[in-house]
Amino acid sequence: MERKRSTSHHKPPSFVETKHEEKPERASLVLKVPPAAKRQRISTALEDCLQSETAEECLTRLLAVKDVELTNLASDLEKTVGSLGEIWKKHASSEAACLMVLRLTTTLLLQAAKPLPQSAKELVVSFLEDADNTEVKIQALRCIGVVAKHHSGEALLQQKILQATQKESRSTKHHAVRVECVGLVEWLAEQAFTNSTAAVCGDLLLVENTVAFLEECSTDDDDPRVRAAALNALLSAHNCGIKLPLSVYHKAAMSIQDSMEDVREAALKIVWKMGLQNPDVMTDLKQDVTMHLRLVDDAFIKTCDMVNDISVRVRALATKLLGDFGAVSSKFLDQTLDKKLMSHLKVVKSEHERQKELHQTGKVRDWDTGKQWATSAPKPLVEPEEVNLVSSGACGAFVHSLEDEFMEVRLAAVDSMCRLSLASPLFGEQCLDFLVDLFDDEIQSVRLKAINSIRRISANIELREDQLETVLGVLEEACPEIREALHSLLSSSRITTTEGLNSTVHALLDSLKKYPHDRESVWRCLQRLGGNHGNLLSPLVPKLLSTHPFFMSKEPDMDDPAYICVLILVFNAARQCPTIPPLFPRHVFRHYSYLKDTLPALIPTIHVGIPSMVKLNTGSSQTADRRGALFMMEIFSRAQQAGSLPRLDAQKTWQCCVDDLLTIVELHTHLSATAQCAAMFLQSQLLINKVLEALSHGMLLSSDVPTQVGVSHITHCIKELLLHGYRLEHMFVDLPTHLVCGGRMVRVVAHCLQLLMNMNTEIKDRDLQKLKQTLIQRISTLARFCELHKLLLPSPVLPLVAMDTTLVANDVLVESLKPVVSNQFCTLVKFSELSNVQLCRAVVVEPHELGREDCVKFVSSLALCICVNATLYHVKDLCQVAVQVRFPDGKKLLFVPKPEEVREVGVTEHRLETSVIISHGMWTDACGVEFCVVLRHQTDVEEETSLVMEHMYTHKAKAGANSAQEGDTLGTLVISNRVMVTIYPQDTTAKGFNVFQ
């Protein structure tokens, strides 16, 4: 109470009570004690443990001291270790006391200096030798491992630990202790191998001892859990670089017949690993030691034998590992496709060899006297003079795997066959029939895996007509992913006959009629088919084009999808076969000119057999691309030279450059990304100059122009400038880092322009302060980005980094912002650095545009599911892709697809297939809902705060609402085409309502 009264005139009594009541409770834990007093307290506690009959309470007090620290004096540590050893011996019967001593010893030794004294090493080893309880032994092994890892450089300590661990492993009966011993020995082996050099023979000897111990445990231990741990330890040691002796391979080969699943799995991995690491090492055949096999062949045979294992996990693993044996001999590889043992894998000894063996063994072959029972009994299964190189269970390994009831095994078999086929083209031809049979598998993922595998090996195979019949049957599959994969397979395959090609084309046309959404995929397939089979297609051209040798045929409709497919096919074939163009009727040449302009990526340039009037319209594509590249370089030169021109002339030059670059975007696909990126930099500079011109001419205060319209116009330009900054950073892949910094600088300039505009208008001080605070955040973000990528911060921004804009007067701030906004850094970009830039984009394939006549009707306030199918190009972060839905009232919703709804199609191409669930109240008329794919991104600041003036005038000026219809909103960037779907939510009581219309 006196304490409270003495402090009551400084602080409120309640606060003083709370503070002074808590402080004494924590003083024993956090109060710093002098080192001498701390050592004395530890010694006293240890003496109490020795004198007490139950040491648990004293040890608990010692463990409660969180900052236990010993001096570097060896005498203090030795004395403490000696006391702990006496406590351990005295209370060895108490499990709790032993566990506390282990924990305390581990804490002390981890803080001790290196090297450890001899007494500490002996104490660590004695813990394991003197422990009686199983739990104490396990904890002792773990504590020994922690101490050994901390003092990993002491070879003598590791040698003692290894000896004690081996002794304990051989003497203990509990499997958990032996498993811990194996784990500790594994670490000792890896550590000794890491420290071993040519000058350190002790570490090499330690490695040999540990490997020998693990090899012994892998086969001789009675418990399968210990055997599995020993085999896994050997595998880990092999992965670390330790060269295992060949005896380990033979023992692992014996262990693959173990009754325990984990043991077989670990042994199989060792056989696989050693077979691949030492492929040409010769090993004896089990049935005849006089015969030898390559180690990779022997490992392959043993792995094939495991595909008949009782465990699904082992079968799947064995089947998966088979695909890595690319160096196996072809005779063993061929045997995996036949369940019967092939004759060339049977080694038959000659009569001379058999007589020689009898003579060497001292046995004389004579007639049977009948005095001994069954001396001449027949052996119908195996002849005595035959030796099988492959066991009967290993024959037809892939056949067994493909017939397995579990799809995991079948998937692994397909993958392994594909990898082996890539290494051996002859094997790919042999396994083609088996892969084609999997097209009828009941599991969709297996069918898809088989299709993709055949596509990967298609360069080495040819499809026969009977195989092609099975392949074309998959075109009726309802799954779009499988149909698209099959289109890729057909486009890369080689067909051998004209009949097969004809049936393929008609099957694709029938599939397109049934699934019109596959149009783009079918077009690409027919393009490749025509280019690869020009000679086979030549006899089919009159039939496909419906021409007659004597009568003039009717001109087909260009809106017919089947006719467009046929034209794509024959035009690509005509490029390789010059005899096809003379077979074209007259109207086909006109259609060629039309399709060459509308589908330039699918229609090639044909130089032979085309009339001259058509040739004038279709020059060489390579020449056109070369001219486009030269024209773009000329534009870049003009844009950089315009910086030295007067302001108005520079503006006109940059605008002309932007128009020319946008024209290149439309005409040259492979140059579009570079041209669009360069145009965006120039557009950003034009927007900056436009805003500066408006501010300098007093547009905001002009009596001729309403203030609301002027503010909305400038705000719209600033918002577009911000979006350009985000587009430059997130929509262009492989953009150099300093140009990404330029995109961030564009956003800083836009923010400065917004601040300058708001300081010239009537705005609340609170909103102006928010705008200044967000400017500080944006500049800090730019500075961190430059520091992370080791870039120099742009010089105009340097004065603003150390400035607190919220405390600076407006006049001073304006003078600091002028150099930032007047620096024309966008025109100083080296456009030659944009040659490798790729544009992140998407193409919405589904849904299609639906007008008022084809509107989708549904019950109001209920859900409507719309499938969205889009192709993504050059999207790095797929998690940021979303589908944006915009309703007629301007409301926007984002739908983030699941990870499994985005699948990889190519190296930089992905397919998005998701469903969007929308709902709305009753409408009086049908209206359009807009769908597009957007890319989400992290903004520098809360952008809505920086656009304060937009919120002030959106309800007053019509121009302010136009920005909401631009497509891009801050935080999302539209990367695809926009599809308008007309929907009509109706009430069920409406007259004439029919939801099925």
Backbone hydrogen bonds, N-H to C=O, Kabsch-Sander energy under -0.5 kcal/mol:
donor,donor_aa,acceptor,acceptor_aa,energy
5,R,1,M,-2.4
6,S,2,E,-2.2
7,T,3,R,-0.9
7,T,4,K,-0.5
8,S,4,K,-0.6
8,S,5,R,-0.6
10,H,7,T,-1.2
11,K,7,T,-1.8
16,V,12,P,-1.9
17,E,13,P,-2.7
18,T,14,S,-2.0
19,K,15,F,-2.1
20,H,16,V,-2.5
21,E,17,E,-1.7
22,E,18,T,-1.3
23,K,19,K,-1.6
25,E,21,E,-0.5
26,R,22,E,-1.1
26,R,23,K,-0.6
27,A,23,K,-0.7
27,A,24,P,-0.5
28,S,24,P,-0.5
29,L,26,R,-1.0
30,V,26,R,-2.3
31,L,27,A,-1.6
38,K,34,P,-2.2
39,R,35,P,-2.7
40,Q,36,A,-2.2
41,R,37,A,-2.2
42,I,38,K,-2.3
43,S,39,R,-2.5
44,T,40,Q,-2.3
45,A,41,R,-2.1
46,L,42,I,-2.3
47,E,43,S,-2.2
48,D,44,T,-2.1
49,C,45,A,-1.7
50,L,46,L,-1.7
51,Q,47,E,-2.1
52,S,48,D,-2.2
55,A,53,E,-0.6
59,L,55,A,-2.5
60,T,56,E,-2.0
61,R,57,E,-1.6
62,L,58,C,-1.9
63,L,59,L,-2.4
64,A,60,T,-1.3
65,V,61,R,-0.7
65,V,62,L,-1.0
66,K,64,A,-1.0
68,V,65,V,-0.8
77,L,73,L,-1.5
78,E,74,A,-2.7
79,K,75,S,-2.1
80,T,76,D,-2.3
81,V,77,L,-2.8
82,G,78,E,-2.4
83,S,79,K,-2.0
84,L,80,T,-2.2
85,G,81,V,-2.3
86,E,82,G,-2.0
87,I,83,S,-2.3
88,W,84,L,-2.4
89,K,85,G,-2.0
90,K,86,E,-2.4
91,H,87,I,-2.4
92,A,89,K,-0.8
94,S,91,H,-1.3
95,E,93,S,-0.7
98,C,94,S,-2.1
99,L,95,E,-2.2
100,M,96,A,-2.0
101,V,97,A,-2.4
102,L,98,C,-2.3
103,R,99,L,-2.1
104,L,100,M,-2.8
105,T,101,V,-2.8
106,T,102,L,-2.2
107,T,103,R,-2.0
108,L,104,L,-2.2
109,L,105,T,-2.7
110,L,106,T,-1.8
111,Q,107,T,-0.9
111,Q,108,L,-0.5
112,A,108,L,-0.6
121,K,117,P,-1.6
122,E,118,Q,-2.3
123,L,119,S,-2.1
124,V,120,A,-2.1
125,V,121,K,-1.8
126,S,122,E,-2.2
127,F,123,L,-1.6
128,L,124,V,-0.7
128,L,125,V,-0.5
129,E,125,V,-1.5
130,D,126,S,-2.7
131,A,127,F,-1.0
137,K,133,N,-2.1
138,I,134,T,-2.4
139,Q,135,E,-2.4
140,A,136,V,-2.6
141,L,137,K,-2.4
142,R,138,I,-2.0
143,C,139,Q,-2.5
144,I,140,A,-2.6
145,G,141,L,-2.2
146,V,142,R,-2.0
147,V,143,C,-2.4
148,A,144,I,-2.7
149,K,145,G,-2.2
150,H,146,V,-1.8
151,H,147,V,-2.2
152,S,149,K,-0.8
154,E,151,H,-1.3
155,A,153,G,-1.0
158,Q,154,E,-1.7
159,Q,155,A,-2.3
160,K,156,L,-2.2
161,I,157,L,-2.4
162,L,158,Q,-2.4
163,Q,159,Q,-2.1
164,A,160,K,-2.5
165,T,161,I,-2.6
166,Q,162,L,-2.6
167,K,163,Q,-2.2
168,E,164,A,-2.4
169,S,165,T,-2.5
170,R,166,Q,-1.7
171,S,167,K,-1.3
172,T,168,E,-2.6
178,R,174,H,-1.5
179,V,175,H,-2.4
180,E,176,A,-1.9
181,C,177,V,-2.1
182,V,178,R,-2.3
183,G,179,V,-2.2
184,L,180,E,-2.2
185,V,181,C,-2.6
186,E,182,V,-2.3
187,W,183,G,-1.7
188,L,184,L,-2.2
189,A,185,V,-2.3
190,E,186,E,-2.1
191,Q,187,W,-2.7
192,A,188,L,-2.6
193,F,189,A,-2.2
194,T,190,E,-2.0
195,N,191,Q,-2.0
196,S,192,A,-1.1
200,V,197,T,-0.8
201,C,199,A,-0.8
204,L,200,V,-0.9
205,L,201,C,-2.3
206,L,202,G,-2.0
207,V,203,D,-2.1
208,E,204,L,-2.1
209,N,205,L,-2.3
210,T,206,L,-2.4
211,V,207,V,-2.4
212,A,208,E,-2.3
213,F,209,N,-2.2
214,L,210,T,-2.5
215,E,211,V,-2.5
216,E,212,A,-1.9
217,C,213,F,-2.3
218,S,214,L,-1.8
219,T,215,E,-0.6
219,T,216,E,-0.8
220,D,216,E,-2.5
221,D,217,C,-0.9
227,R,223,D,-1.8
228,A,224,P,-2.5
229,A,225,R,-2.0
230,A,226,V,-2.6
231,L,227,R,-2.3
232,N,228,A,-2.4
233,A,229,A,-2.1
234,L,230,A,-2.2
235,L,231,L,-2.3
236,S,232,N,-2.4
237,A,233,A,-2.4
238,H,234,L,-2.3
239,N,235,L,-2.1
240,C,236,S,-1.4
241,G,238,H,-1.1
242,I,237,A,-2.1
244,L,242,I,-0.7
248,V,245,P,-1.2
249,Y,245,P,-0.8
250,H,246,L,-1.7
251,K,247,S,-2.2
252,A,248,V,-2.4
253,A,249,Y,-2.3
254,M,250,H,-1.5
255,S,251,K,-1.8
256,I,252,A,-0.9
257,Q,254,M,-1.2
258,D,255,S,-2.1
264,R,260,M,-2.1
265,E,261,E,-2.2
266,A,262,D,-2.3
267,A,263,V,-2.7
268,L,264,R,-2.3
269,K,265,E,-1.7
270,I,266,A,-1.7
271,V,267,A,-2.4
272,W,268,L,-2.4
273,K,269,K,-2.7
274,M,270,I,-2.8
275,G,271,V,-1.9
276,L,272,W,-1.7
277,Q,273,K,-2.0
278,N,274,M,-2.0
281,V,278,N,-0.9
283,T,293,L,-2.8
285,L,288,D,-0.8
285,L,291,M,-2.4
291,M,288,D,-1.7
293,L,283,T,-2.7
295,L,281,V,-2.2
296,V,279,P,-1.6
298,D,294,R,-2.4
299,A,295,L,-2.6
300,F,296,V,-1.9
301,I,297,D,-2.3
302,K,298,D,-2.2
303,T,299,A,-2.2
304,C,300,F,-2.3
305,D,301,I,-1.8
306,M,302,K,-0.8
306,M,303,T,-0.6
307,V,304,C,-1.3
308,N,305,D,-0.9
309,D,306,M,-1.6
315,R,311,S,-2.1
316,A,312,V,-2.7
317,L,313,R,-2.2
318,A,314,V,-2.9
319,T,315,R,-2.5
320,K,316,A,-2.0
321,L,317,L,-2.5
322,L,318,A,-1.3
323,G,319,T,-0.5
323,G,320,K,-0.9
324,D,321,L,-1.7
325,F,322,L,-1.4
326,G,324,D,-1.9
328,V,325,F,-1.0
332,F,329,S,-0.6
333,L,329,S,-1.7
334,D,330,S,-2.6
335,Q,331,K,-0.9
336,T,332,F,-0.6
336,T,333,L,-0.9
337,L,334,D,-1.6
338,D,335,Q,-1.4
345,L,342,M,-1.4
346,K,343,S,-1.7
347,V,345,L,-0.6
347,V,387,V,-2.6
348,V,346,K,-0.7
349,K,385,E,-2.4
354,R,350,S,-2.0
355,Q,351,E,-2.4
356,K,352,H,-2.1
357,E,353,E,-2.0
358,L,354,R,-2.0
359,H,355,Q,-2.2
360,Q,356,K,-2.2
361,T,357,E,-1.8
362,G,358,L,-0.7
362,G,359,H,-0.6
363,K,358,L,-1.3
365,R,363,K,-0.5
375,T,372,Q,-0.8
377,A,374,A,-0.9
386,E,383,E,-1.7
387,V,347,V,-1.6
389,L,345,L,-2.5
389,L,387,V,-0.5
394,A,391,S,-1.0
395,C,391,S,-0.6
395,C,392,S,-0.7
396,G,335,Q,-2.4
396,G,338,D,-0.7
397,A,394,A,-0.8
398,F,336,T,-1.2
399,V,336,T,-1.2
400,H,396,G,-2.5
401,S,397,A,-2.0
402,L,398,F,-2.6
403,E,399,V,-1.2
404,D,401,S,-1.3
409,V,406,F,-0.5
410,R,406,F,-1.5
411,L,407,M,-2.8
412,A,408,E,-1.9
413,A,409,V,-2.2
414,V,410,R,-2.3
415,D,411,L,-2.2
416,S,412,A,-2.4
417,M,413,A,-2.5
418,C,414,V,-2.0
419,R,415,D,-2.1
420,L,416,S,-2.6
421,S,417,M,-2.0
422,L,418,C,-1.7
423,A,419,R,-1.2
424,S,420,L,-2.0
428,G,424,S,-1.6
429,E,425,P,-1.7
430,Q,426,L,-1.4
431,C,427,F,-2.1
432,L,428,G,-0.5
435,L,431,C,-1.9
436,V,432,L,-2.5
437,D,433,D,-1.8
438,L,434,F,-0.8
438,L,435,L,-0.6
439,F,436,V,-1.8
440,D,437,D,-1.4
441,D,438,L,-1.8
447,R,443,I,-1.8
448,L,444,Q,-2.6
449,K,445,S,-2.1
450,A,446,V,-2.4
451,I,447,R,-2.2
452,N,448,L,-2.4
453,S,449,K,-2.1
454,I,450,A,-2.2
455,R,451,I,-2.0
456,R,452,N,-1.7
457,I,453,S,-1.5
458,S,455,R,-0.9
460,N,457,I,-1.8
461,I,458,S,-0.9
463,L,494,R,-2.3
464,R,462,E,-0.5
468,L,464,R,-2.7
469,E,465,E,-1.9
470,T,466,D,-1.1
471,V,467,Q,-2.2
472,L,468,L,-2.7
473,G,469,E,-1.1
474,V,470,T,-0.5
474,V,471,V,-1.4
475,L,472,L,-1.4
476,E,473,G,-1.1
477,E,474,V,-2.2
483,R,479,C,-1.8
484,E,480,P,-2.4
485,A,481,E,-2.0
486,L,482,I,-2.3
487,H,483,R,-2.1
488,S,484,E,-1.9
489,L,485,A,-2.0
490,L,486,L,-2.7
491,S,487,H,-2.1
492,S,488,S,-1.1
492,S,489,L,-0.5
493,S,489,L,-0.6
493,S,490,L,-0.6
495,I,493,S,-0.5
496,T,463,L,-1.1
501,L,497,T,-1.7
502,N,498,T,-2.5
503,S,499,E,-2.4
504,T,500,G,-1.8
505,V,501,L,-2.3
506,H,502,N,-2.2
507,A,503,S,-2.0
508,L,504,T,-2.1
509,L,505,V,-2.1
510,D,506,H,-2.2
511,S,507,A,-2.1
512,L,508,L,-2.2
513,K,509,L,-1.8
514,K,510,D,-1.7
515,Y,511,S,-2.9
518,D,515,Y,-1.8
519,R,516,P,-1.2
522,V,518,D,-2.6
523,W,519,R,-2.5
524,R,520,E,-2.1
525,C,521,S,-2.0
526,L,522,V,-2.7
527,Q,523,W,-2.0
528,R,524,R,-1.9
529,L,525,C,-2.5
530,G,526,L,-2.5
531,G,527,Q,-1.9
532,N,528,R,-1.9
533,H,529,L,-1.5
537,L,533,H,-1.8
538,S,534,G,-1.0
540,L,537,L,-1.2
541,V,537,L,-0.8
541,V,538,S,-0.9
544,L,540,L,-2.6
545,L,541,V,-2.5
546,S,543,K,-0.5
547,T,542,P,-2.2
548,H,551,F,-0.6
560,D,557,D,-1.5
564,I,560,D,-1.8
565,C,561,P,-2.1
566,V,562,A,-2.0
567,L,563,Y,-2.3
568,I,564,I,-2.4
569,L,565,C,-2.0
570,V,566,V,-2.7
571,F,567,L,-2.6
572,N,568,I,-1.6
573,A,569,L,-1.6
574,A,570,V,-2.3
575,R,571,F,-1.0
576,Q,572,N,-0.6
576,Q,573,A,-0.8
577,C,573,A,-2.0
580,I,577,C,-1.5
583,L,580,I,-2.1
584,F,581,P,-1.9
588,V,585,P,-0.9
589,F,585,P,-0.7
589,F,586,R,-0.9
590,R,586,R,-0.9
591,H,587,H,-2.0
592,Y,588,V,-2.0
593,S,589,F,-1.7
594,Y,590,R,-1.8
595,L,591,H,-2.9
596,K,592,Y,-2.3
597,D,593,S,-1.1
598,T,594,Y,-2.0
599,L,595,L,-3.1
602,L,599,L,-1.1
603,I,599,L,-1.7
606,I,604,P,-0.6
614,V,611,P,-0.7
615,K,611,P,-1.8
616,L,612,S,-1.7
617,N,614,V,-0.7
618,T,614,V,-0.7
618,T,615,K,-0.7
624,A,620,S,-2.5
625,D,621,S,-2.5
626,R,622,Q,-2.2
627,R,623,T,-2.6
628,G,624,A,-2.5
629,A,625,D,-2.3
630,L,626,R,-2.3
631,F,627,R,-2.6
632,M,628,G,-2.1
633,M,629,A,-2.1
634,E,630,L,-1.9
635,I,631,F,-2.0
636,F,632,M,-2.3
637,S,633,M,-2.0
638,R,634,E,-2.2
639,A,635,I,-2.5
640,Q,636,F,-2.0
641,Q,637,S,-2.1
642,A,638,R,-1.4
643,G,640,Q,-0.9
644,S,641,Q,-1.3
645,L,642,A,-1.3
650,A,646,P,-2.9
651,Q,647,R,-2.3
652,K,648,L,-2.2
653,T,649,D,-2.4
654,W,650,A,-2.7
655,Q,651,Q,-2.2
656,C,652,K,-2.2
657,C,653,T,-2.3
658,V,654,W,-2.3
659,D,655,Q,-2.2
660,D,656,C,-2.3
661,L,657,C,-2.4
662,L,658,V,-2.3
663,T,659,D,-1.5
664,I,660,D,-1.8
665,V,661,L,-1.9
666,E,662,L,-1.3
667,L,663,T,-1.8
668,H,664,I,-2.8
669,T,667,L,-0.6
672,S,669,T,-1.2
675,A,671,L,-2.4
676,Q,672,S,-2.8
677,C,673,A,-2.2
678,A,674,T,-2.3
679,A,675,A,-2.5
680,M,676,Q,-1.9
681,F,677,C,-1.7
682,L,678,A,-2.0
683,Q,679,A,-2.8
684,S,680,M,-2.0
685,Q,681,F,-1.8
686,L,682,L,-2.2
687,L,683,Q,-2.4
688,I,684,S,-2.2
689,N,685,Q,-2.5
690,K,686,L,-2.2
691,V,687,L,-2.3
692,L,688,I,-2.5
693,E,689,N,-2.3
694,A,690,K,-1.9
695,L,691,V,-2.4
696,S,692,L,-2.6
697,H,693,E,-1.7
698,G,695,L,-0.9
699,M,694,A,-2.5
701,L,698,G,-0.7
702,S,698,G,-0.5
702,S,699,M,-0.5
710,G,706,P,-2.3
711,V,707,T,-2.6
712,S,708,Q,-2.5
713,H,709,V,-2.4
714,I,710,G,-2.2
715,T,711,V,-2.7
716,H,712,S,-2.3
717,C,713,H,-1.9
718,I,714,I,-2.5
719,K,715,T,-2.6
720,E,716,H,-2.2
721,L,717,C,-2.0
722,L,718,I,-2.3
723,L,719,K,-2.3
724,H,720,E,-2.0
725,G,721,L,-1.9
726,Y,722,L,-1.9
727,R,723,L,-2.7
728,L,724,H,-2.5
729,E,725,G,-1.1
730,H,726,Y,-2.5
731,M,727,R,-2.3
732,F,727,R,-0.5
733,V,731,M,-0.6
733,V,838,Q,-3.3
735,L,732,F,-0.7
739,L,736,P,-0.7
740,V,736,P,-1.8
741,C,737,T,-2.2
742,G,738,H,-1.1
743,G,739,L,-1.8
744,R,740,V,-1.9
745,M,741,C,-2.1
746,V,742,G,-1.7
747,R,743,G,-1.2
748,V,744,R,-1.6
749,V,745,M,-2.4
750,A,746,V,-2.2
751,H,747,R,-2.1
752,C,748,V,-2.3
753,L,749,V,-2.5
754,Q,750,A,-2.2
755,L,751,H,-2.2
756,L,752,C,-2.5
757,M,753,L,-2.4
758,N,754,Q,-2.3
759,M,755,L,-1.7
760,N,756,L,-0.6
760,N,757,M,-1.0
761,T,758,N,-0.9
763,I,761,T,-0.8
768,L,764,K,-2.1
769,Q,765,D,-2.4
770,K,766,R,-1.8
771,L,767,D,-1.9
772,K,768,L,-1.9
773,Q,769,Q,-2.4
774,T,770,K,-2.3
775,L,771,L,-1.3
776,I,772,K,-1.6
777,Q,773,Q,-1.9
778,R,774,T,-2.3
779,I,775,L,-2.3
780,S,776,I,-2.2
781,T,777,Q,-2.2
782,L,778,R,-2.1
783,A,779,I,-2.4
784,R,780,S,-2.3
785,F,781,T,-2.0
786,C,782,L,-2.2
787,E,783,A,-2.2
788,L,784,R,-2.4
789,H,785,F,-2.0
790,K,787,E,-0.7
791,L,786,C,-3.3
797,V,794,P,-1.5
798,L,794,P,-0.7
798,L,795,S,-0.9
800,L,797,V,-1.0
801,V,797,V,-0.9
801,V,798,L,-0.9
802,A,798,L,-0.8
803,M,800,L,-0.5
805,T,803,M,-1.0
807,L,804,D,-1.7
808,V,804,D,-0.9
813,L,809,A,-2.4
814,V,810,N,-2.4
815,E,811,D,-1.8
816,S,812,V,-1.5
817,L,813,L,-1.8
818,K,814,V,-1.6
821,V,817,L,-2.0
822,S,818,K,-1.9
823,N,819,P,-0.7
824,Q,822,S,-0.6
825,F,823,N,-1.8
827,T,824,Q,-0.6
828,L,825,F,-1.0
829,V,826,C,-0.8
831,F,829,V,-1.1
833,E,830,K,-2.0
834,L,831,F,-1.6
835,S,832,S,-0.9
837,V,834,L,-1.2
838,Q,733,V,-2.0
840,C,731,M,-3.6
841,R,839,L,-0.7
841,R,873,Y,-1.8
842,A,975,I,-2.6
843,V,871,T,-2.2
845,V,843,V,-0.7
845,V,869,N,-2.6
846,E,869,N,-2.3
850,L,980,M,-1.8
855,C,852,R,-1.0
856,V,982,T,-2.7
857,K,855,C,-0.6
858,F,984,Y,-1.3
860,S,986,Q,-2.9
861,S,920,H,-3.6
862,L,859,V,-1.6
864,L,918,I,-2.7
866,I,864,L,-0.5
866,I,916,V,-2.4
868,V,914,T,-3.0
869,N,846,E,-3.1
869,N,867,C,-0.5
870,A,912,L,-2.6
871,T,843,V,-2.5
872,L,910,H,-3.2
873,Y,841,R,-2.9
874,H,908,T,-2.9
876,K,874,H,-0.7
878,L,876,K,-1.0
880,Q,877,D,-1.3
881,V,878,L,-1.3
882,A,934,V,-2.2
883,V,895,F,-2.7
884,Q,882,A,-0.5
884,Q,932,C,-3.0
885,V,893,L,-2.7
886,R,930,E,-2.5
887,F,885,V,-0.5
887,F,891,K,-2.8
890,G,887,F,-2.1
893,L,885,V,-2.5
895,F,883,V,-2.6
896,V,894,L,-0.5
901,E,898,K,-1.5
902,V,899,P,-1.3
903,R,901,E,-0.5
903,R,911,R,-2.2
905,V,909,E,-2.5
906,G,909,E,-2.3
910,H,872,L,-2.4
911,R,903,R,-2.9
912,L,870,A,-3.3
913,E,901,E,-2.4
913,E,911,R,-0.6
914,T,868,V,-2.4
916,V,866,I,-2.9
917,I,915,S,-0.5
918,I,864,L,-2.5
918,I,916,V,-0.6
923,W,985,P,-2.4
927,C,983,I,-1.9
929,V,981,V,-3.0
930,E,886,R,-2.4
931,F,979,V,-2.8
932,C,884,Q,-1.6
934,V,882,A,-2.9
935,L,973,L,-2.6
936,R,880,Q,-3.3
936,R,934,V,-0.6
937,H,971,G,-1.9
943,E,941,V,-1.3
945,T,942,E,-1.6
946,S,942,E,-0.9
947,L,943,E,-1.2
948,V,946,S,-0.7
951,H,947,L,-0.9
951,H,948,V,-0.6
952,M,948,V,-1.0
953,Y,949,M,-1.1
953,Y,950,E,-0.5
954,T,950,E,-1.1
956,K,953,Y,-1.0
957,A,953,Y,-2.5
960,G,957,A,-0.5
961,A,958,K,-1.1
962,N,958,K,-0.6
962,N,959,A,-0.7
963,S,959,A,-0.6
964,A,961,A,-0.8
965,Q,962,N,-1.6
966,E,963,S,-1.3
969,T,972,T,-0.7
972,T,969,T,-2.4
973,L,935,L,-1.6
975,I,933,V,-2.3
976,S,933,V,-0.7
979,V,931,F,-2.7
981,V,929,V,-2.8
981,V,979,V,-0.6
982,T,850,L,-1.1
982,T,980,M,-0.5
983,I,927,C,-2.6
983,I,981,V,-0.5
984,Y,856,V,-2.7
986,Q,858,F,-2.5
990,A,987,D,-1.8
993,F,990,A,-1.5
997,Q,994,N,-1.6
